[in-house]
Amino acid sequence: MLKENLLALKWLFSLAEGNRVFIWLSMLLAVMAGAMGLVPALALYFMSVPLLRGAPLPEPFWLWPVMALASIFARYILMFVSTMCSHTAAFRMHSRLRGDIVAHMGVLPMGFFTERSSGAIRKVMNEDIESLEIFIAHHVPDMAKAVAVPVAAFILLAWQNLLFALCVFLPLVLACATLHLQHRNRAERTAEFFDNIEKMNTAVVEYIRGMPVVKVYNITMTSYQKLHSAIARQVEIAAAWIRGTTPFYALFRISLDSAPLFLMLCAVILLQTGSFDLNAWILALFFGTAMVAPLEQIYSSSNLLASLVEGMRRVDSLLLARPLPQSEHPAVPERFDIEYNGVSFSYGEGRALSGLSARLDEKRIHAFIGESGSGKTTATQLLMRFWDVEDGEIRIGGVNIRDIPLEKLMPMFSFVFQDVFIPDGTVAENIALGCPGAPREKIVRAAKLAQAHDFIERLEQGYDTRIGPGGTYLSGGEKQRISIARALFKDSPILVLDEATSSSDPENAVDIWRAIRAFSGQKTIILITHSLASAAHADNILLFSRGSLAGLGSHESLLRDNAAYKQMWENTPTFNRQALIGPKEVAAC
């Protein structure tokens, strides 16, 4: 356990690069504050000795009370400055570490996030980093004081009387021994405790996100088994933890408070032998009482340090995760046609794509269609390097996407996700996401193209209306049109739309598809859709089935040559065909 604690402290100081002077200064000032805390005990000692002998106080008699009062003021001033130094270092480390983690997560493959729950990442970003900040800000200076003050007191007492010094120091050794035993017992449950907190966080998020279903089906917390089990398990772990550590904590407290008992026993023995030193005994009694308070801090600090050891592992699991590899010979394409050459990819053991080969011409509309799980969304996500292909390659403008730096690759794409993300902010801020201060004219133009301008104008404050978690709530179709406007505002050469009209009514869907067709000849557009009627106007259609390409060509050629596509088209209701491509085109088909 000691080795792990030292490893955690070493890790903390490695993170404190650039801020170590504040930490060392904080520790020094805390030790000085602790030393000031012993001055009142010394003053009381020098005043008590002559009084116990019946002698008058030495002149000037007010000197010792003034020194005691001055030391109290000095102690609090030193503690204040020490706390300011430790908080400065803690806040800077806290900010830098969070920034490093966020920046690092930005270059990790999407597979990293699918393998980890949102609760696990949330715990690292919030609880584990917060505990680091609390430890640096409060516990590091307190631990320095808790170690240095007893050592200084022992040296001073040993100079007066070694036996009395041992009587005071022996209980402290016993207290530290019981603390070590307690942490050995706790270490067995620490990982399990934090693992279950991650499960509980994830279950709580799922429960809240699914609140409409919870209400409709009258699902209580007890009947939602995942959350109920996680909470019940947490109670079991915590109860076992408390049962295992309570006896050791009791021994710790008894050991800390037993110094006067040892001193009394020693005094009785020395009185019988005639070698009792009253002055040294009184000094030991005062110091033994004064040292208890700093040592109590060791208990809470050691508990947090043990949690920090586990938190350190979890933070490192994020920081040390392997990012997407970058090419040693970066290149940037000058055109935006896309080639899939024998691309294969698996999620774990399940094969998502197998040997995909296709060419998507520049500035054309390409529709990816197929049943759920057929691989069409995976193909687009591989194109943007959300994951890396296992076999084969993907090229944009003849350049392998692995050779394109991520900071150059991402601006090439505008993406409308099926699950719309609307952060807290105004309508204008959501459309111009990542581009603060954008011209209002450009924002309005993108909204008009996405058929969102009219409903935005009807909002209370128009484009300045706050939407998202802290503002006005929008319908699913309205959110989707905001997302489409965001993609059009970005004005990237490649536009990917994943079920772009899934939340829209038929009239709005027609308007959105008209806007998309308006970009034909300007952008390379990929439509991911289940609807053949939506895909019929595309220049090129890729039919996916069970991770393979089952058909490739225009709507007319697939109707003529691909039996599976023809059957799917015949199963499409006539109303849906007319709604999106018009009755004349349907008649022609």
N, C-alpha and C positions, 0 to 999 in steps of 0.2 A: 504493500500500500504506500509506504514512504517513497519508493522508487517512482510510482505513478504520480504522486503529488509533486515530487521534484521535477518530473517530466512536464507536468502541467504548468508549473511556475516558469520553467525554461521556455515553454511554448509562448506563455504570456509575454515574457520579456523579449522574445524574438518578434512578436507583433508590435512591441512598443518602440520600434526603431524610430528615432526622431523625437520621441517623447520620454526617453528614459531619464533625462535630467529631472523632469517633473516628478517621476516616481521616486528616484533616489532622494530628492529634496523633501518630498512628502514623508518618506520613511525617517529621514534625519530629524525633521521637525517634530514628528510624532514621538520619537524616542526622547527628544528634549522636553516635550510636553509631559511625557511619562515621568521623567526625572523631576520636573517641577511638582508633580503630584506627590513625590516623596518628601518634599521640603516641609509641608505641614506636620508630617509625622516626626521629622527631625526636630522641628521647633517644639513640638509637644514633649519630645524626649528631653531636650535640654532644659525645659521648664519643669518637668516632673522630677528629675533626679534630685535637685536641691530641696524641693518641697517634701519629697519622701524622707529626706534626711533631717528635715526640720530646719534647714538653713534658708536664709533669705535669697530671693532671686538676684542674680548679678545685675549690676547697673550697666547700661540703662535697661530696665526690665521690659520696656515696650519694644525692644529691638526684635525679639523673636516673633511676637504677634504680627508686627509689620512685615517681617520677612515672609511669614506664612501667607498673609493677605496678598502681598506682591506676587508670590509664586502662583497663587490661584489665578490672578489676572493674567500673568505671563503664560500659564498653562493653556488658558482658553484662547489667547491670542495665537499661540503656536499651533493649537489644534485647528483654528480657523484657517490659518495660512496653509497648514498641511492638507486640510480638506480641499482647499481651492486648487492646490497643485495636483492632488490625486484625481480630482474631478476633471481638470483640464486634460490630463493624460487619458483618463477613461473615456471622455466624450470624443476625443480625437481618434482613439483606437476604435471605438464603437462605430463612428462614422466611416472610417477608412475600411474597416472589415466588412461592413454591410455593402459599401460601394464595390469592394473587390469581389464579393460573392455575387452581387447582381451583375457586374461586368463579366464575370466568369460564366455565369449561367447563360448569358447571351450567346456564348460560342459553344455551348454544349449541344449535342444532338438531342432530338426530341425523345429518343429512346430513354435517355436518362430520366426524363420527367414521367414517362409512362411506367417506369420501374419503381418510382417513388411516389408515395401518396402526397397530396397537397398538405396533409397534416404534418408529415415528417419535415417537409421543407419549411412550413410555417413555424414549426417548433425551433428549428435552427435559426431562422431569421429573427424570431422574436425572443423566445425564452432563453435559448443558449447564449446568444449574443448579449442579451440583457443581463444575464448572470455574470458574464465576463465584465461588463461595465460596472456592475455593483461590486464585484470583487475588487477591481482595481481602485474604484472610487472610495470604498469604505474599509475593506478588509485588509488590504496590503499594508497601509500605515498602522492599522490596529494590531496586525500580527507582528510587525516590527517592534512596536511598543511592548506587546505582550511577551516577546522573547527577551528584549534588551533590558527591560526594567527588573525582572527577577534576577537576571545574571548580575547586573550592577549591584542590586541589593545583597545578593549572596556574597559578592566580593567584599563589600563593606562590612557585612556581618562577620565574615570569616576573619577579617582583619581584627575585629573586636574579640570574637569567640567562635572558633570553628565548630564546636559542638552545638551551640545554639543555631548557627547557620545551617547545619545539617538537619536540625529539628524542623526548621522552616522549609528547607528545600526538599526533604524526603517526601512530604505529602504531595508536592508538585510533581515529583517523579512518578508517584503512584497514580496521580490524576492523568498524566500523559499516557501511562501504560494502559489504563482502562479505556482511554480514548482510542488508542491503537486497536484494542480488542473490539471495540464497538464498530470501528470502520472495517475491520475484517469481516464482521458479521454483515455489515451493510453492503459491502462490495458485491456479495453474492446476488443481491437483489437490485442493484442500481440499474444495470442494463435492462432488466425486465421491466422495471418501473418506468423508465423513459420510453422504451419500446411501446408499452401500453398507452402512454400519454399520446404518442403519435397516432395510434389506432383510434383513441378516443376523440382526438381533434378531427381526424378524417371523418369519423362517424357523425360528429356534431355538424360539420359542414354539409355532409350529405343530407342529414335530417332537415336542416334549415332550407337548403336549396330545394328540397322536395316538399316544402310546406303545402303547396296546393294539393298534392296527392295525399299528404298526411291528413289534411282536413277532410277531403272528400271521402276517404276510406276510414276515417276515424282511427288513425294509427296513433297510439300513445307511445310515449318514450319506452314503456315497458314492453309493448308489443313489437317495437322496432328492435329486433333481436341484436343487431350489430352494435348499436349504441348501448343498449341495456347490458349486454355481455361485457363490453369494454369498461363501463362504469362499475359493474359488479366486480370485475377482475381487479380494477384499481383499488377498490375497497379491500379486497383480500390481500393484495400486495402491501398496501399501506399498513394494514392491521398486523400482518406478519412482520413487517419492518419494525413497527413500534414494539411489538412483543419481544423481538430479538434485541433491540437496543436499549429499552428502558432500564433493565438491571445495570447495564454498564454506565448509563447516564447517572443513575442514583449513586453508584460508586464514585463517579467523577466528582459529583457535588460533595459527597462526604469527604473525599480526599482533599479537596480544596479547603474545606472548612475545618480540617483536623489539625492545622498547625498549632493553634493554642493548646490543644490536648497534648501534643508531643512536647511542647514547651513546659507545660505544667508537670508532666511526668518527669522530664529532665530536671526541673527545679527541685522536685521532691527528693530525687536521688542525690543531687549535688548538695542540698541542704544537710543531708545526713552525713555526707563526707566532709562538709565544712569548706567546700571549694566553690560555693555559689557566688556568681558575679551579678549583683542586682542591676547595675547600670546596663550591662550587655544584654541581660534578660529582658529588660523593659524595651530596649531598642529592637530586639528580635520580635517581641510581641507586637509593637507598633508596625514594623515592617511586614510581618506575617499577615496582618490584617489588611494593610495597604496593597499587597500584591494580589489579593484575591480578584479584585475587579478587572485588572488587565488580563488575567488568565482566563476569566470567564469568556472573553472574546475569542479565545482559541477554539472553544467548542463550536460556536456558530461559524467561525471562519473555516474550520476544518470540514464542517458539513458542506459548506458551499464549495470548498475546494474539491471535495469528492464528487460533487455534481459536475463541477467544471471539467474534471477528467473525462467524464462521459460526454459532456458537451463538446470538448475538444475533438473527440473522435468524430462526432457528427459534423462539426464545422469542417474538419479536414476531409470528410467524405465528399463535401461539396467542392472545396478548393482544389482537391487533388484529382477530381474526376477528369478524365481525359477529354479535352475539347476535340472538335473536328480538326483533322490534320490539315495543315496549310502547305501549299506547294512551295518548293524552293525556286520554282521558275514561274512566277505569277504572270498571267496574261488576261487581257480584257477584250471581249469580242466587239467587233464593229457592226455586226448584224445580229438579228435575233430569231433566226430559224432554230429549231430544236430537233435533236436526234437522240433516240433511244437505241442503243446498240447492245442487244443481248442482256438486258438488265434483269437481275434477279434479286429478291430481297425477302427476308423472313422476320416475323415477329416471334422471337423465341423459337419454338419448334414448328410453328405454323407458317407455311409458305404463302406469302402475300402476292408476290410477282414471280413469274418464271419465264425467262428468255424473251422479255419484251423488246421488240425492235420496231421502230416506226420513225417517220420523219414528219415534222410539223413545219410547214412553210411559214416564212415570215409574213406578218401583217395579214393573216387569215384567221378565220374563226374555226376552232377545232372543238368538237364536242366529245367528251369522255362519258360513255353510257355503260350501263350494266347493273346487275342486281347488287344489293348490299353485300359488301365483302368481296367484290369481284376484283379489286385492286386499282380502281380508277383514282381514288383520292390518294392512295399510296404513291402512285406514279407521279402525281403533281408535287407531293411533299418531298419525294426524292429529288425532283427537279430543283427545288429550292434548298436542298441539303438539310432538311429537317432531320434526315438520316443519311448515312452514306450507303451507296449500293454495295452489295456483297460481290456480285459478278457483273461484268459488262461495264458500260460507261454511258454517261449522258453528256451531250455537247450542246452548247449554245453558240451559234455563229461559228461552228467548227472548233470551239475551244472547250476542252474538258472542264466541267464545272468544278472539279477538284483543283484546277489551276487558277480559278478565278478567286481573288481574295474576298472574304465574306463581306467586307465593307463595300466592295464593288458589286457583289452578287445581289445582296438584298435590295438595293435601289432599283434593280432591274424588274422587280415584281411588285404588282399591286394585287392583294389577295382579299377576296370576300369570303370569310369563313361561314360555314353553316351555323355554327354557334356564335352569334353576334356578341362582341365585347363592346360595351358602352361604359367607359370610365366616368367618374364623377367630373362634371364640367359643363360648359355651355355647348349649345349645338355647334356653334362656330369652332370651338376648341376641339370638339370630337371630329368634325370633318377635316380640320387642318391638324390632325394629331401628329405631333412630332415636328410641327412647323409653326411655332408661336409667332404672332405678328404678321401672319400671312394676309395679303390684300383681301378685303371683304368681297370684291368683285369676283375673284377667282373662286372663293368659297361658294358664293351664290350660283356661279356658273356650274360648278360640280353638283350642287343640290338640284338645279334644274334638270341637268342631264340624267340624274338618278330619280327624277319624278318625285323629289322630296320638298321642293320649294313651297308648294301650296300649303301643305300641312304645317310646315315650319312657320310660315307667315301667320297661321291661325293660332300659334302658341302665344301665351301671354306677353312674352318679351321677344318674340321672333327668334332670331339667331342668337340672341343673348340669354335665352331661357336655359336655366340649368337643368340638365338631364342626368340620368345615372342614379347611383345609390342615394345621393343626397339631394336629388331634385325631382323634376317632373318625370313620371313614368310614361313610357311610350308603348304602343302595341308592338307585337312581333314584326308586322310588316313595316311599321315606321322605323323600328330599329334597323331592319335590314336595308331600307333605303338610305339611312344615315351611313351604314357601313359601305354601301355601294358608292355613295357620294365621296366618302373618305378615299376609296380606292381610285376613283376617277380624279380626285384632287391631286393625288400623288403623281398621276400622269407618267407612270412607268411604261416602258416599251412592251412589257408582257403583263397581261391582265388575266388573273385566274379567279373564276367565280364558282364557288362550291354551293350548289342548290340556291342560286341567287334569288329565285322567286318562290321558295318553299313557304314563306310566311306571308306572301302577298295574295290579295284577291285577284280574280282573273283580269279585271280592268287594269290594275296597276302592273300586273305581270306583263301584259301586252305593251304598256308604256316602257317598262324596263327593258324588254327585249328590243324595242325600237331604238332605245338609247344605245344598247350594246351593238346593234347592227350599224348604227351611225359611226362607230369606230372601226368598222371593217375597212381595211386598207390603210389604217393608221397604226394599229397595234396587233401584236400576236395575242390572240384571245383563246383561252381554254375554258370551256364550260363543263363543269362536272354536274351531271343531272341524271335523275331516274326517268325523266319524261322525254319520250321520243319526239313528242310534238314540240318540245322546247328545243330539241337538237336538230330538227329537220331543216332549219335555215342555215346551218353551219356549212362551211366550205368543205369540211372534212369530219368524218365521224369515226371514232375508235370504239369498237364494241368489246368490252371486257367480260370475261367469264372465268371464274375460279382462278384468278391470278394470271390468266393468259389472254392474249389478243385473239378474239374470235372473229373479228371482222374489221375492215379498214376501207374507207372510201366515202363518196358522197352519199346523200340520202337516196338518190335515184339508183346509183350503182348497187348499193346494199339491198334495196328492194328487189332488184333484178337478180342478184347473184348470191345473196346470203339468206338461206332459209330461216335461220334463227331470227334475224332482224325483221324479215318479212312477217313472221308470225307475231313478233312483238308489236309491229306496227298495226297489224290487223286487230290486235287486242286493245289498241288505244281507242277510247271512245271518240266518236266523230266530233262531239262538242269540244273536246280538248284540242283536237287538231285545228278546228276552225278558230278557236279562241286565240291561238298563238301564231298560226301561219296564214290564216285567211281562207275563205271558202274557195277562191279561185285556185290557190295552190293545192288545196285538198282535192279538188276536182281533177286537177292535172295529174295528181298522183294516182 
